[in-house]
Each structure stands twice: as structure tokens, then as C-alpha cells.
Amino acid sequence: MTTENPLSAPDCEIVTSRLIKFPRELVFRAWTDPDHLKNWWGPAGFTNTFHEFDLRPGGKWDFIMHGPEKGNYHNSCEFIQITEPELIYWKRYSQPLFRVLVTFESISDDQTFVVFKQIFDTPAECEKIKKHVVDKNEEVFDRMEEELLKM
């Protein structure tokens, strides 16, 4: 199991956050139940095929994101820390390489503040990806909210 520190410098991070108008336990389940996660993970138009989803420290998450027009994007990840319903932390083993830290803060009974942080080893690696993912991360959050309406 990897035991890396999720702390990093701000110039090595891409941070997306949103106040979600659903209870924290439900939002956490949208991120941790593969039957829901596969429906919304990725930017608009993407679909997913999950091959493995072992939600525990050291567990693997292996899947393919299918682009809406072309392309299949293999993703291989390892979960590092799961603290229900507060935190999910994983590391990607497929390009581009980065770690992900997602936190869930209960603001009220029906509001959760979610922070999605992509952590890179260097500012240069972060900058290469940043211009492509900032808007796409917002699409991911939009899709998550659509899935929460169905749960």
C-alpha cells in the first residue's frame, strides 16, 4: 500500500469545489458506489467500463473512459485512504500521473461542500494538464449532481 502525504504546493494542484445540495452521506455514496460512479464519472458525453473497483486502502480501480466521439482512455488507480464519509484519496498509475484527494464537508443536513484536488509532483506537470481539465472538472460535477437527483 502506498502511504503518500496528500499535502502539496498550490502550484502543483488543480482544485475544483462545489456546494452540493444533498446530504454528505449520499454525495459520498455517489463517489464510492460503482453502480452510481460509472454513470457520471468523466466530462459530458463520456461513458465508463469499470473492470475493478476495490474501495479500500491498497485496492485497485481499473476502468476505461470512452470518449463521446472517439478514444478509449484506460485508467489505473490505487486507493490510498478512505475515511467515510469525509475523504477519498487515490493515486493514478496511468498517464497523466497525479494523486486525487476528495473531501466532503457537511454544511447542513442537505448541503455538502466537495473539494476535488488533483495533486501533481511538479508545477510543470500541473500546468500541462490544467488548461485541459478545469472546465471538464465542472462538467464532472454537473454530471454528479444529475446522478444524485436519481439516487
C-alpha positions in Angstrom: 0.0 0.0 0.0 1.2 3.5 -0.8 1.5 5.8 2.2 2.0 9.2 0.5 1.2 12.5 2.0 -1.6 14.4 0.2 -0.1 17.8 1.0 1.4 19.7 -1.8 2.2 23.2 -3.0 -0.6 25.2 -4.6 1.2 25.5 -7.9 1.1 21.6 -8.1 -2.7 21.4 -7.7 -5.8 21.7 -9.7 -8.7 22.3 -7.3 -12.4 22.2 -8.1 -15.0 22.7 -5.4 -18.8 23.0 -5.2 -21.6 23.2 -2.7 -23.8 20.3 -3.5 -27.4 20.4 -2.3 -27.5 16.9 -1.0 -26.6 15.2 2.3 -23.0 14.3 2.8 -23.7 10.5 3.1 -25.5 10.5 -0.3 -22.8 12.5 -2.0 -20.1 10.2 -0.6 -22.1 7.2 -1.9 -22.2 8.7 -5.4 -18.4 8.7 -5.3 -18.0 5.3 -3.8 -20.7 3.1 -5.2 -19.5 1.9 -8.6 -23.1 1.5 -9.8 -23.6 5.2 -9.5 -20.0 6.4 -10.1 -19.8 4.8 -13.6 -22.9 6.8 -14.6 -21.3 10.2 -14.0 -17.5 9.9 -13.9 -15.9 12.0 -16.6 -16.7 15.0 -18.7 -20.0 15.4 -20.6 -20.6 12.6 -23.1 -18.2 10.1 -21.6 -19.2 6.6 -20.5 -17.2 4.2 -18.4 -16.5 0.5 -18.2 -15.3 -0.5 -14.8 -13.1 -3.6 -14.6 -12.2 -3.4 -10.9 -13.4 -1.2 -8.1 -12.0 -2.3 -4.7 -12.7 0.6 -2.4 -10.2 0.1 0.4 -6.6 1.2 1.1 -4.5 -0.7 -1.4 -7.5 -1.6 -3.5 -7.4 -1.0 -7.3 -9.7 1.0 -9.5 -9.3 0.0 -13.1 -11.6 1.3 -15.8 -11.9 2.7 -19.3 -13.4 6.0 -20.1 -15.0 6.1 -23.5 -14.9 9.4 -25.3 -18.1 10.7 -27.0 -16.6 11.0 -30.4 -13.5 8.8 -30.3 -11.0 7.3 -27.9 -10.8 4.9 -25.1 -8.8 6.1 -22.1 -7.5 3.4 -19.7 -7.2 4.5 -16.1 -5.4 2.5 -13.4 -5.6 3.8 -9.8 -4.9 2.6 -6.3 -6.9 3.8 -3.3 -4.7 5.2 -0.5 -7.1 6.3 2.1 -10.9 6.1 2.6 -12.5 7.8 5.5 -16.3 7.5 5.3 -18.0 9.9 4.7 -15.2 12.5 4.7 -12.4 11.7 2.4 -11.2 9.6 -0.6 -7.6 9.6 -1.7 -6.1 7.7 -4.7 -3.1 7.6 -6.9 -3.2 7.2 -10.7 -0.8 4.8 -12.3 -1.8 5.7 -15.9 -0.8 8.9 -17.7 -1.1 11.7 -16.7 0.3 10.8 -13.3 -1.3 12.6 -10.3 -3.0 11.9 -7.0 -6.6 12.8 -6.2 -7.9 14.0 -2.8 -11.6 14.4 -2.5 -13.1 15.8 0.7 -16.8 16.1 1.8 -17.8 18.7 4.4 -21.3 18.7 5.8 -22.5 22.2 5.7 -26.1 21.4 6.8 -28.4 18.3 6.7 -28.9 18.7 2.9 -25.7 20.6 1.8 -22.2 19.2 1.3 -19.1 21.1 0.2 -17.0 18.9 -2.0 -13.3 19.7 -2.8 -11.7 17.7 -5.7 -8.0 18.2 -5.7 -5.6 16.8 -8.3 -2.1 16.8 -7.0 1.0 16.7 -9.3 4.6 16.1 -8.5 5.8 19.3 -10.2 4.3 22.7 -11.3 5.2 21.9 -14.9 3.2 18.6 -14.9 0.3 20.5 -13.3 0.4 23.3 -16.0 0.4 20.8 -18.8 -3.0 19.4 -17.7 -4.6 22.4 -16.1 -5.7 24.1 -19.4 -7.5 20.9 -20.5 -9.3 19.9 -17.2 -10.5 23.0 -15.4 -13.7 23.2 -17.5 -14.0 19.5 -17.8 -14.0 19.1 -14.0 -17.0 21.4 -13.8 -18.8 19.1 -16.3 -18.0 16.1 -14.0 -19.6 17.9 -11.0 -22.6 18.7 -13.2 -23.0 15.1 -14.1 -22.6 14.1 -10.4 -25.5 16.4 -9.5 -27.6 14.8 -12.2 -26.9 11.3 -10.8 -27.7 12.5 -7.2 -31.2 13.5 -8.4 -31.8 9.9 -9.4 -30.5 8.3 -6.2 
